Amino acid sequence: MRNRIREMRTGHGWSQAELALRLEVSRQTVNALERGRYDPSLPLAFRIARVLGAPIEAIFLDEEGEAGQPDS
């Protein structure tokens, strides 16, 4: 699953460590999320959306289609 976490994090001016602190996860987890090596649990996805101030659909992108667009 692709995501816009890095783009949104840098838009806030936060380091990976700062975002990790806000999410209550390790910096390594943030790095793995940004690189697409780790898909977050649903509770973590909601926490990411809340901290970044954006809907989940704007952060996580479907591999097949556009963000928030159902496959057809």
VEXTIMI-958509 format. One record per residue: x, y, z of N, C-alpha, C in turn; residue number from 1. Coordinates in pm, 1 decimal. Atoms other than C-alpha are relative to their C-alpha. Layout:
BEGIN
NODE    n_east   n_north      n_up   ca_east  ca_north     ca_up    c_east   c_north      c_up  resi
NODE         X         Y         Z         X         Y         Z         X         Y         Z   NUM
...
REM end
This chain:
BEGIN
NODE    n_east   n_north      n_up   ca_east  ca_north     ca_up    c_east   c_north      c_up  resi
NODE      84.3    -117.3       0.0       0.0       0.0       0.0      89.1     124.0       0.0     1
NODE     -75.5    -125.3       4.5     142.8     335.1    -102.3     -64.3     100.2      95.4     2
NODE      54.1    -102.0     -89.5     103.7     635.4     123.8      72.7     132.3     -21.1     3
NODE     -55.1    -135.0       9.4     174.4    1006.4     151.7      53.1      48.0     135.2     4
NODE     -42.8     -37.1    -134.7     307.5     999.1     508.2     122.0      90.9      -4.6     5
NODE    -122.0     -82.5       5.3     652.4    1136.2     421.1     -33.0     141.2     -48.8     6
NODE      37.3    -130.1      56.4     507.3    1415.5     208.2     -76.3      84.8     102.5     7
NODE      80.0     -74.1     -98.0     257.3    1513.3     478.1      82.9      35.3     123.5     8
NODE     -86.1     -26.3    -115.8     514.4    1483.0     758.8      91.7     118.6     -27.3     9
NODE     -90.5    -110.2      31.8     759.5    1712.7     582.4     -77.5     130.4     -18.7    10
NODE      84.4    -118.7      10.2     474.1    1952.7     508.4     -24.9      65.3     135.2    11
NODE      15.5     -51.5    -136.4     432.6    1987.2     884.8     133.9      44.7      58.3    12
NODE    -132.5     -35.4     -50.1     808.2    2037.0     921.6      50.5     -92.9     108.2    13
NODE     -37.2      95.7    -103.6     844.0    1726.0    1138.2     104.6     -98.1     -50.3    14
NODE     -93.5     109.0      28.2    1130.4    1478.5    1147.7     -74.9    -131.7      20.5    15
NODE      59.8     131.6     -27.3    1058.3    1106.3    1154.1     -13.0     -21.2     150.8    16
NODE       2.8      16.6    -145.9    1140.9    1114.3    1525.1    -116.3      77.2      61.6    17
NODE     111.1     -80.9     -52.4     887.6    1392.7    1588.9    -133.8     -67.2     -28.7    18
NODE     124.7      69.0      32.8     611.0    1207.1    1404.1     -13.6    -126.0      84.4    19
NODE       3.4     121.4     -81.8     702.4     886.9    1587.9     -45.2      31.8     142.5    20
NODE      39.1     -41.6    -134.5     669.6    1068.4    1920.3    -149.3      29.9       5.7    21
NODE     142.7     -34.8       4.5     327.5    1204.2    1822.7     -88.0    -122.7     -18.3    22
NODE      77.0     122.0      25.0     212.6     858.9    1707.0      19.4    -105.7     108.6    23
NODE     -34.8      95.9    -104.8     366.5     680.9    2007.7      47.7    -132.3     -60.0    24
NODE     -65.6     115.2      61.7     566.5     444.8    1783.6     148.7      33.2     -12.1    25
NODE    -143.5     -26.6      17.3     937.3     408.9    1708.7      26.2      73.6    -130.9    26
NODE     -39.2     -65.7     124.0    1118.9     612.8    1445.8      14.8    -102.7    -111.0    27
NODE     -14.5     107.2      98.5    1193.1     283.9    1272.2    -135.6     -38.3     -60.3    28
NODE     134.7      28.7      50.8     817.7     221.8    1241.0     -41.7     105.6    -100.4    29
NODE      33.0    -108.1      94.1     769.0     561.6    1077.4      77.7     -19.7    -129.2    30
NODE     -81.9      23.6     118.4    1055.4     484.3     839.9     -58.2    -114.1     -83.5    31
NODE      57.0     114.6      71.3     902.9     145.3     749.8    -134.0      36.1     -64.8    32
NODE     127.3     -46.1      57.2     561.4     306.2     695.7      24.8      83.4    -125.2    33
NODE     -27.9     -89.0     112.6     705.5     574.3     468.1      55.5     -75.1    -120.3    34
NODE     -60.1      76.9     109.3     897.5     318.1     262.5     -95.1    -106.5     -55.6    35
NODE      95.9     100.2      46.0     588.6      98.5     223.5      36.3    -141.7      39.0    36
NODE     -42.8     132.5     -45.8     754.5    -189.9     407.8     -87.5     -52.3     113.2    37
NODE      86.2      37.1    -112.0     489.3    -195.5     680.0    -135.5      65.9     -20.3    38
NODE     135.5     -53.1       6.1     112.4    -157.0     655.5     -51.3      13.5     142.6    39
NODE      43.0     -21.6    -138.5     -33.1      -4.1     971.8    -128.0     -74.9      32.2    40
NODE     127.3      54.3     -47.3    -306.4    -161.7    1178.8    -105.5     109.2     -18.1    41
NODE     107.1     -99.4      14.6    -643.7       9.8    1151.6       6.6     107.2     109.1    42
NODE     -11.9    -105.5    -101.6    -605.0     185.1    1490.1     116.7      95.3     -26.7    43
NODE    -113.8     -87.1      29.9    -260.6     314.7    1386.6     -30.9      87.8    -120.8    44
NODE      37.8     -80.8     117.0    -396.9     430.0    1048.7     -87.4     117.5      41.7    45
NODE      85.3    -108.9     -48.7    -664.8     632.5    1229.8      82.4     101.9      79.3    46
NODE     -85.4     -91.4     -77.2    -400.0     777.2    1465.2      84.8      84.6     -94.2    47
NODE     -79.1     -73.2      99.0    -182.8     873.6    1166.1     -85.2     109.8     -62.4    48
NODE      90.2     -98.4      61.0    -480.2    1047.4    1004.3     -29.6     115.0      96.5    49
NODE      30.7    -103.0    -100.1    -565.5    1232.5    1325.4     119.9      92.3      20.8    50
NODE    -120.9     -79.7     -24.8    -205.2    1346.3    1385.3      34.1      86.8    -121.4    51
NODE     -32.4     -76.2     120.8    -153.4    1454.4    1022.7    -112.7      93.9     -41.9    52
NODE     111.8     -89.7      28.4    -494.6    1623.4    1014.9     -58.7     -19.4    -139.1    53
NODE      53.7      29.2     133.0    -615.8    1448.5     699.2     -80.1    -129.4       6.3    54
NODE      74.3     126.6       2.4    -866.4    1176.4     612.6      90.1    -115.2     -44.5    55
NODE     -78.6     118.9      34.5    -728.9     824.8     581.4      15.8     -12.6    -150.7    56
NODE      -4.2      15.3     146.6    -817.3     823.3     208.7     100.9      94.0     -65.1    57
NODE     -97.3     -94.9      55.2    -586.7    1121.8     153.9     143.5     -42.3      29.7    58
NODE    -133.5      43.8     -41.4    -293.0     943.3     318.5      38.7    -131.8     -65.2    59
NODE     -28.4     133.9      51.8    -318.4     582.5     203.7     -62.2     -16.5    -136.8    60
NODE      41.5      10.4     139.3    -340.0     512.2    -167.5     -11.6    -145.8     -40.9    61
NODE      22.0     133.6      53.3    -481.2     202.1    -331.1     103.7     -26.8    -108.8    62
NODE    -100.6      34.7     101.1    -212.3      27.6    -537.3     -58.9      -0.6    -140.3    63
NODE      63.6      15.9     130.1    -460.8     -26.8    -820.3     -57.6     130.1     -54.9    64
NODE      69.4    -120.2      46.1    -638.7     308.2    -832.9      42.6     124.5      73.6    65
NODE     -25.2    -128.1     -64.4    -655.1     659.1    -700.7     -39.7      -6.2     146.9    66
NODE      37.0      -9.0    -140.4    -686.0     757.7    -335.3    -150.5      17.9      12.1    67
NODE     140.5     -14.6     -27.4   -1039.0     708.7    -213.3     -93.4     -39.3    -113.6    68
NODE      83.0      40.1     112.8   -1162.8     575.1    -547.7     -19.2    -151.3       1.2    69
NODE      21.2     145.6       3.7   -1327.5     230.5    -558.9      50.5     -57.1    -130.9    70
NODE     -43.6      68.2     121.1   -1186.9     -19.0    -806.4    -120.9     -29.3     -88.2    71
NODE     111.3      32.3      88.9   -1403.5     -68.0   -1114.9      41.9     -97.5    -106.6    72
REM end
